[in-house]
Amino acid sequence: MIGHRIKLLRIRLEEMPEQNIFLYVTKMKGATANKMKMGLSLYRNIADVLDIIKPELNAQMFLSLIWGVPKIIYDIYQMLLFFEDRAPLQLLILTTIHLIHITFLIFAPCIVIERYSVEVDRIQFFLLHRLLDEKDSTIKEEVKEFLKYTERRPFQFKIWRCIPVNIILPLEIMYLSYSTIIVIINFTHLYN
């Protein structure tokens, strides 16, 4: 829902960039507003909605990482046992399904939040072009204000301000899992 609203905001800002009028309907009547001020207000409202759900998102992502990463490591080890003929085929199938489920739970928020960041980057890119092309000084000031606000309040997310949730997090988890699997293989002497 948030990603869709950011995308719609970007599309509305990019419509007819030479006009600084934002058309909308309120109380069953057509209304107009300053495009940059209205865009900034909408962006702020969308960011406020994300701030409301951040505590729950923090807890969910933290628990997913704490409980999910060891499960991923264990599932990969179970798969290796199958390939060494130490586990039945049914275990491989169940382990694969479980591994897909856990990785989806951990990686899906990363992809969604990255989509938010991409849309904000596109809005900032549009605002930079608008700033360069605009001749009216009042509109330039409004664009600068909007641009500063998007830079100050980007749609980036960190779990309790420590772990950045972006497209790199799944790669870091995979790297950690593979390193741990190598250590476990060495300790258990899986491959003699």
N, C-alpha and C positions, 0 to 999 in steps of 0.2 A: 504494500500500500504506500509506504513512504517512497520507495523507488519510483513508483508510478507518478506520484505527485511531483517529485523532483524533475522527472522527465517532462511532464506536462508544463511545469514552470519554464523549463528551458525552451520548449517548443513555442510557448506563448511569448517569451522574450525575443526569440529569433524571428517571429512573424513581423513583417513590415518594419524593419529596424529604423527606417527613416521617420516613422511616426512614434511619438511618445505618448500614445493614448492606449489605455488598457480598458477594453470593453468587457462588462460582466453584467449579470442579472442579480438584483437584490429586491426582495419583496415584490416579485413579479413585474418589475420595471427595469428597463435598461439603464445602465449607469456607466459613467466613464471615470477614469482615474489616471493619475500620472503613472506611466508604465514602470519606471524605475522604482518609485516609491512603493507601488503596489507589489512589484516583484520582490523587493526587499522585505516587505511585510509578510508575504507568503513564504519566502525562504525562512524567515525567522520563526513563523508558526510551525513549519515542517521540522525545523531543528528543535523546537520546544517539545514537539511530540516525541521525537527520538530521545530527548532528555528524560521524558517521563518513563520510558520503558528501559532505560539504561540499567537501573539496579537489577531488574529481573534478568536482563541480558547478561550482565556481569556474572550473576550467580549461575545461570544456565551454562554459559561458555566455560567458566572455571571448573564446574563439576564435570562437564563433558571432557575437558582436557585431563583432569586429575584421574577420572575413572576410565576414560576412553583410550588414552595412550597405552597404559599397561595391557588393556584388552587387545589392542592392535598387535602389540609385541607378542603376547601369548598366542593369538590366532595365527600369526605368521610362523611361530615356532611349531604349532600343531600341524600346519601345512607341510613344513619341512619333515616332520616325523612321518607323515604319509609318504612322502617321496623317498624316504629311507625304508619303506615297508614296515614301519613300526606302528601304524594306525590304519583303521579300516576306511574304506571309501566313504561310508556314511558320515564319518567324522570330518572328512575333507569337505563334503558338501555343506554340512551344517556350519563348519568353521568359515567357509567362504561366504555364506549368506550373512553370518554374524559380522564378519569383517567389513562387508559392503555396508551393512546397516550402521556400524559404529563410525566408519569413515564418513558416511553421509551426514551423520549427526554433528560431527566435528567440522567438516569442510563446508557445508552448506552456508552457515553464517558468514564465513570468510568470503565466499563468492558474492553473496548478497551485498555485503558492506562494500566490497570492491566496486560493485555496480553503482552504489551511491557515490563513491569517490569519483568515478569516471564521469557521471553526470555533472557533479560540481565542477570538475575540471573543464568540462565543455561550457558550462555557464561562465566560468572565469575567462575562458578563451574568447567567448562572445563579448563579454564586457570589455576585455582589453581591446578588441577590434573596434567596439563601439566608442571607446575612449579615444582611440586614434583618429577615427573618422568623424567624430562629432565636432561641430563648429560652435554650437551654443554653449556658453560657459556654465549656465545653470544646470543644463542636462549633464555636462561633463562632471560637475561636482556631485550630482546624484549618482552617476555611474561610478565615480571614485569611491563614494561612500558604500555603495553596494559591493564593489570589488574588495574593499577593506574588510567588510563584514564577512564575506565568503572566505577570505584568507584567515581571518581571526577565528571563525567558527566553521571549519571544514567538517564534512561528514566522515571523519575518521574515528575509529573506535579502538580503545585499549581496554583490556580486562583489568579492572581496578588500577588503571593508569600505568600498568606495567607491561603487559603482553599485547603488542599490536595485532589486531585482527584484520588481516588483509590477505591478499593472494599468496604472500610469502609464507604465512603460517603453516599451511598444509605441507609445503616443501620442507620446512624446518622439522615438522613432526615426522615426516618420512625419513629424514636424515637421522633424527634421534632414534627412530625405530630400527633402522638398518644397523646403526652403530651398536645398539643394545643387542640385537639379534646376533651380531658377530661375536660379541662378548659371551653371550649365553651359549652359542655353539662351541666356543673354545672351552668353557667351563664344563659343559656336559659331555664333551667329546662325541658329539653327534656324528661327525665324520672322522673316522679313525685313520 
